[in-house]
Amino acid sequence: MRYLKREHKLERLRVFILGRQLTDGVIFKSLLYIILTSVAVIYLQPVFYMISTSLKTQSDLLDPTVNFFPRVLDWDNYEVAIRGLKYVQALWQTALIAILAALFQTVSCALTGYAFARLYIPFKNFWFAIVLLTFLIPIQTMFIPIYVLYAKLGWLNTPLPFLIPALFGQGLKGALFVMIFRQFFATFPKELEESARMDGSGAFRTFYRIMLPLSRPAMLVVGLFSFVWHWNDTFEPSMYLKDVSLIMMGNQMAQMPTNLQTIAGNALVPFDLIETQMMAAAFLVILPPLLLYAFAQRYYVEGIERTGIVE
């Protein structure tokens, strides 16, 4: 009897440590948590450094004994950063352009992806190759003719270079979004369209009434990607927007030292003395996308799983 009890205890201990399967034991789970924690530290350490530095005083910044935890929290850095970024104006204008562009791209790219995936189009593979080509060629190589075209149309210093291409399924990363929707719609069974045709629905009504509601995971992924990429973009706004009345958030970071010097009365301010304000500005720039992701995280992860996208 004692021998059986001892064997039973040993078996329970073995199951606890090794598990009935490889992924059940405490050893595997501990190693998994260690790996995930290490990866999280690698990704979060720059954010912690940014927040910590943005709250330091000048004395704490220059003191090598002060690392992540400042002695005194200096919230004035954020006040200076808000003025240096022209934060209220940049936040409103950038959010408006990014949201509108994301909405336009989501709808137009969904319609384009559905056409490539489900409809008969003459030379469809050729046109899809053209779409892929627009994704593979960097915009920097086509910038001069695009700039000349927008200048002739009178679109410079307006939101139109960001909104009009998005309205027609292009714009920033538009070809990638078309491919995402094409991949998503290609997985749907043909019986959905056949039953819709039997009820008298045309292609557009089938897309609007059946396919579009079922594509909410892909729409969420594309909408978030489009918003974040338009929010963080610096190349196109720096080329198309020269008027100070229309500013984008990403470009304001480059103007931050100049704006701080203007605030200081055009005095030359060394960079090491404005590093705390620069870190505060950087955190203010990334804060809206972080908040958006925090609210949409669950649906975003589900959309990634449904669409099979790896970013």
Stockholm file with secondary structure:
# STOCKHOLM 1.0

chainA/1-311         MRYLKREHKLERLRVFILGRQLTDGVIFKSLLYIILTSVAVIYLQPVFYMISTSLKTQSDLLDPTVNFFPRVLDWDNYEVAIRGLKYVQALWQTALIAILAALFQTVSCALTGYAFARLYIPFKNFWFAIVLLTFLIPIQTMFIPIYVLYAKLGWLNTPLPFLIPALFGQGLKGALFVMIFRQFFATFPKELEESARMDGSGAFRTFYRIMLPLSRPAMLVVGLFSFVWHWNDTFEPSMYLKDVSLIMMGNQMAQMPTNLQTIAGNALVPFDLIETQMMAAAFLVILPPLLLYAFAQRYYVEGIERTGIVE
#=GR chainA/1-311 SS CHHHHHHHHHHHHHHHHHCSSTTTSHHHHHHHHHHHHHHHHHHHHHHHHHHHHHTCCHHHHHCTTCCSSCSSCCTHHHHHHHHHHTHHHHHHHHHHHHHHHHHHHHHHHHHHHHHHHHSCCTTHHHHHHHHHHHHHSCGGGGHHHHHHHHHHHTCTTSSHHHHHHHHTTCSTTHHHHHHHHHHHHHTSCHHHHHHHHHTTCCHHHHIIIIIHHHTHHHHHHHHHHHHHHHHHCCHHHHHHCCCTTSCCHHHHHHHHHHHHHHHTTSCCCCHHHHHHHHHHHHHHHHHHHHHHHHHHHHHHHHHHHHHTCCC
#=GC SS_cons         CHHHHHHHHHHHHHHHHHCSSTTTSHHHHHHHHHHHHHHHHHHHHHHHHHHHHHTCCHHHHHCTTCCSSCSSCCTHHHHHHHHHHTHHHHHHHHHHHHHHHHHHHHHHHHHHHHHHHHSCCTTHHHHHHHHHHHHHSCGGGGHHHHHHHHHHHTCTTSSHHHHHHHHTTCSTTHHHHHHHHHHHHHTSCHHHHHHHHHTTCCHHHHIIIIIHHHTHHHHHHHHHHHHHHHHHCCHHHHHHCCCTTSCCHHHHHHHHHHHHHHHTTSCCCCHHHHHHHHHHHHHHHHHHHHHHHHHHHHHHHHHHHHHTCCC
//
